[in-house]
Amino acid sequence: MTDCALCAPAPQDILWQDDFCRVVLLNDADYPAYCRVELSAHIKEMTDLPPADRARTMRVVFAVEAALRETIQPDKVNLASLGNKTPHLHWHVIPRFESDRHFPNSHWAEPVRDSEVQGLSKAVRDQLQRVVSERVECALEG
């Protein structure tokens, strides 16, 4: 699909990938550890996948959540799969802090406060990549 942004090579920082999916770090200014799990195939809905692929997708999503919790200790992690603007199956994995601009509301909502967010240091980014890789590989082995 040539007009689908997720069918193209990822312009973001890839933390992990295989032939089935990839985990990208979006480097969002307000949410520097915001990750997205993107399927390689242009699939629109979870129920378009065979059950084994649905389970594989969720194992990767949950592994990324676990890696974020271990690495940056957020107050909450939001998981979302919408696809209204981009009908290519992907999951948002968003670490949230009570001090972030939108908490407790969705990060897509209007901000409720100013927040001074620092980007990820190279050391934290590298640690996140290492832990994401470890957690995903472990999840897919089981």
N, C-alpha and C positions, 0 to 999 in steps of 0.2 A: 504494500500500500504506500504509494509515493507521497501522499499528503498527510500522513500520520507522523507526528513528531516522535512517537515512541518506536516506530519501525526503523527510524534512522539511527545511525550510531549515536551513542549518548554523548552530548556535549558536556555533561557533568562529570564529576569525579566518580569513577567506578570503584566501589569497595570490594565487590566480588561478582563473579559471573560464571555461568556455564552455558550450555546450549539451550537450556530451558528458560532461564531468567537472569536478570542482573540486579544488583543492589547499587543504587547511585546515591551519592551525597549531594544534596541540592545546594548547599552553601547559601541558604536563605539568610538575608541580613538579620532578620528577627529570630530565626531558628537555625543556627549554624550546624546543628547535628541532625537536621531534618533529612530523612532517608526516604527513598521510594523503591519498592520492589516492582520491577517491570518484566512482564512476560516477553519472551522473544517473539513468539507467534502473535499475529494480530487476531486476538480473541476478544470478543466484546463482553461476555458475561461469565461468571464462575460456573454456571450451569451448562455452558458450552464446552467445558472441559470434562474429560472422563474423570471418574471419581479419584483415581490414583493421582492425576495431575492436580486436582483440587487440593488433595491432601499435601502434595509436594509444595504447592504454592503457600499454603498456610504454615507448613514447617519452616519455610524460609522467612515468612513474615514474623512468626513468633521468635525465630532465632535472632532476627534483627532487633526486635523489641528487647530480648534478653541482653543482647550486646550493648544496646544503648543504656539500659538500666545498670549494667555492670560498669560501663565506662564513665558515664557522666552523672549518674544518680539523679534523674529527673524526679519531680514530684508526681508526675503522671505521664503516661504515654498514650497518645491518641492513635488509633488505627482507623483508616478510612479507605473505602474503595467506592468511588463515585462514577467517574467516567462520563459525566454529562457533556463535558467539553472535549474530552479525548476518549472516544469509545474504544480504547485498547486497554485490556485488563492490566491494572496496576494498583498497588496498595501504598498509601501514605503511612509512614511510621514517624510520628512527630513527638519528640520529647518535649514535655511541657513543664514549666516552672511557675510557681505561684506569682513570681515577679514579672513574668513575660507580659507583653503588651495587651494580650487578649484574655488572659486567664481570669475567670474560669470558663469563658466562652470559647467557641471554636476559633481556631487561628484564622479562619476566613471571615470572622465577624469584624465589626468596627472595633478599633482599639479602645481599651478602657483606661489606659495609663501610658505614660512614656516609659520607656525601658532602655537602659544602656546595656546592650548585649555585646559581649566580646566574641569575636570569631574564634574558631577552634585553632589552637596552636598546632604546629606541625606535629609535635609529640602526641597530643591528644588525637589528632586526625589519624596518625599512624597506628596508635593503640586501638582506635575504633576499627580501623580496617583489619587489624590482626584479630581482634575479638569477633568481629562479624564473620570473618573467614572461618575461624575456629567453630563458632556456634552453628553456622550454616552447614559446614561439612559434617559436624557431629549429628545434627538434626537429620541430614539426608542419609547418613549411614544406618540409622535406626529404623 
